[in-house]
Amino acid sequence: MKKILHICLMVAFVGFLGAEAKSQVVMKEFLSMNHEGNVAKAANNNGSALYYKFEYVSTDGARINYKLHLYKDKSMSTPWMSFDVLMRNLNWTYYVDISMPKDGAVKVAALIFKKDLRWGRVKYSPHAGCSRQEPTVWERYTIGDNKGTADVLYAGLLNNFMSQLDKNVDFNCYAGSK
């Protein structure tokens, strides 16, 4: 009986190590850097590209704080609007939470990425009157067998998140809100 217990523990440990190595799609070094990108033909910029920058602010334990800046021009000199962002890199799941305030109420747009399964989902219910389509449609993003480098995979994950927000949320609703 003791031998069976040792074998089970060894198999579970080896399985855990294998899953942990596979699950590290989001690398720690990316979570203290700025990230930039754009959404081509953005609904929130009259069909022109909408540029974004996740600006690293600080790390407090498992909480990684960013500021999301949206820009309407390529120079990215003056933000159109900004939002507070919280990222969390847990063992099995990676979260990006964007706090979107309007009229004293804050709702959170969340990207939930399952590292071991290599897919992510956006969850958000915009404030009344701030949705571009009813009902909002959040598509699952799958990395699949993509053999790209980790930084390319991570940039694709953030770009998909921003593209889905642009498609479903009217950012003009949040302009000037605190």
Steps between C-alpha positions, in 0.01 A plus 500: 500500500784735588667428166178582307470830686859594409440412134178707492676798655789472253263482199301797629819702554635424151159584351495829689849594375403419142180704518681788670766514228233496227284757674757779508376681190498830687858553610588702809737730312209635292313607811731787589527651152290741297294347217379685192281410206211611287159392383473549124175648370376571851133578553605738778715706262268531197665212313857622558747314719460536877833484680545374855776477757503296819739705715660314791446677835597264786496150642349422839530128568286320240334828396664667201370852439487659156339803341329448164527802270295523180617725216325610183823581313815305417730747679350385833594835654174587679272230640136522397405321823662283768385217725651323801599140433576213734682193370543179694723214390392193694619143448217389273328824403602846385262792557484853357239719669426847358305725739254704293328775706183682394277722712656384825460129421799288401465185292791271416577367153686174557719279285530154650771287338529131590870429455481121500217494244648792300175691452355820636161659538389860552228573756336841520156652525531866394314775680152579365526668159870416456461179300557498123287191446226322692577247621876541526691214339826395663689248288733244647864558406703182448876492462491134397818355353645836402877470523564877522732647758354578841506877441305459173245273669460747787461797262235302308311434823492870594413606144209256488374639832514858373338404167208336677455801728503732196240286325263480800552819705452866409798664670345845444266412790801500733669819374535743789379246763691453822 
